[in-house]
Amino acid sequence: MSHARPNPAISEGFLKGVGANERAVRYTLGELKRIVTKGFKYMRGLIVDYVGVLDGTEEDNRRWKALLAAAKANGAATAILSNDPGGPGAEHIREWEYRGNVDAVILSGEVGAEKPEVAAFQAAADALELPLNDCVMVDDSILNVRAAVESGMVGFLYTSFDRVSVEIQAVFDIEGEF
C-alpha cells in the first residue's frame, strides 16, 4: 500500500482558500510550514472579518486574542475589516482596537466600500500601511476570500478556529497552542 504525498498544488489552493480540492488534506504544522515557506515570504498584515469569525463564543474570542497577540509580537500588523455600517452600534467591534487586540478597525460604512470590493481591502491595507500583497484576509465568505485573493492578498476561508489558526501560524511564522 503506497501513501500519497501531499500535492503542493493542492496545498496552495488550500492555503489561499479558493480552488481547493474537495478532498480533505491534513498537514502537521511543520509540514505546512515547509510547503508554505518554500519560496514564500512571511506575511506582514493580518486582516480578519468580524461577523462570522470574531463574534463567536468567549472561548473563541480568548483564542483569537491570543493568536492576534502572537502575530503582533512577531511583527505583524493586525486589523478587523467588517461590512458593518459603523456608528454607535459598532462600539463592540471598535473595542478590539481600544483594548489593543488589533491595530485598526475598518468599517465599510465609514470608508464607503464593502467587501468584496477591492477598495475595502485597500482601505484595510492602507490602515496598516502595507501593500495588499503583504496581507492575509480571513473571512467566512468564500466570495470575500476570492475577491481578496484576486486583489493580491492571501485569503483564508474561516470554517473553524483550529483550521485557520494553523494556516495563520504557518504564514506568520508563529508557534504555540491557541
N, C-alpha and C positions, 0 to 999 in steps of 0.2 A: 504494500500500500504506500503510495507516494503522498507526501504532504505538499500542497501547493504553497508557494511563497507569495507573500503579498505583492500585488502588481502596483508599481509606483504610479501608473496612470490612474488606477482606481483610487489610490491614496490621495492624489492631487484633487480629484473630484470630491472625495470625502472631506478633505480639508477646506476646500472652498465652499462646500455646502451646496453646490449645484452640479448637476450632471453625474451625481454619484451612482455607482452601480447599485441595483436594487438589493443585492445580497449584502448581508451584514459582514463587515470586515472589522476585525478587532485587533488592536495592537497594544503592546505594553507601552508605557511612556517612553522607555528607552528606544524601542523600535520606531515609534512615531517621531521622536526627535531626530533619529538618524535619517529617516526618509525626508523630513521637512528641511533639515539643515544642510542637506547635500545640495550645494549651490544656492542656498537660500539665506537671506539675511534676516535677523530677528526684527520683528515689527516694533514700532515706537509709539503707536497710539491705539488704545482700546476703547471702542465706542460701543455702548450697549443700549438696546431698546429698554424702555421701562415696562409698558403693559405687555404681559405675556412672558416677560423674562425676569425683571426685578421685583415685580409685585406679588411674589409668592409668599410662602409661609415664613414665619420668623426664623426657622432653621435655615431655609434657603437664603434669606437675607443675611444671616450671620455668615454663611459660607461665601456668598457673593462679596460681602465686605472684606473678608479675609483674603479672597483671591484678588480683588481690586487693590488692596493694600500691598500685597506681594508684587503685583505688577508695578505699582508706583515705586516701591522700594527698589525695584530692578531698573528704574529709569523710564518706565513707560508713562505717558500722559493718558489720562482716563476721562471719559465723558459719557453722559447719557444723552441720547438723541431720541426724542419722543414726538409723535404726532399730536401731542396734547395741545389744545388751543392756548394754553397759558392763562394768565390772570391769577386771581387769588386761589382758585381751585387747584392750582398746580404746586402749592407750597409743599405738599408731601413729596413731590419729586425734587424740588429745589433743596430740600433738607439733605439730600445725598451730597450736594456741593457744600452747603453750610457746615456740615459735620466733617468735611474733608475726605469723604469716601470717594469722590470723583473731583477732578479739576474743573469741570464745566458741565452745565446742564443746558442743552439746546432744545427749545420747544418750537415746534413747527409754526404754531400760531404767532410766535413772536419774531420769527425770522422770515415768514412769508413763503415757506416752501415745505412740502411734506414728502416723506419717504413714499414712493421710490424715486422722487425727483433728485437728480444729481445735485441740484442746489442745496438740498437738505444735507446731504453727505458732505458737501463742500463747506457748509456753514459749521459743521461739527469739526472737520479737519482744521479749518481756519481758527476756531476757538482754541484748538490745541497747538496752533502754529506749526502744523505739519502738512506735508503734501498728502493727498488722498492715498497714494501708493505706499505710504508708511503706516496706514491704519487698517485695523481689523474692525468689522462691523458684526455684532452678534444680534440677531433678530429672530423672532419666532415666525415671521412671514417669509416664505420662500421667494415671493415677489420682491421683497425688500433686499433679501440676500443676493438674489440675481442682479438686481439693479446696482447694489454696492460693488459687486464683482465687475460688472460692466463699466462702472465708473473708475475702476483701477484699484479698488480696495480688495482685501481678502475678506470673504464673508463666511460666517459660521451660522448654520441653521440651529437655533436653540430648540431642542426637544427635551433635554434633561440637563440638570446642572452637572452631573457626573460626566456625561459625554463631552459637553462643551468645555468643562474645566481642563480636561486632558488636552484638548486642542489648543486652548489658550496657553496652557503651560508649555506646550511644545514651541509655539511661535514667539513666546516672550521669554523663553529660557528660564522658567520658574520651576522650582522644585518644592514639594511639600504635599501635605494632605489637606484638602479643603472640604 
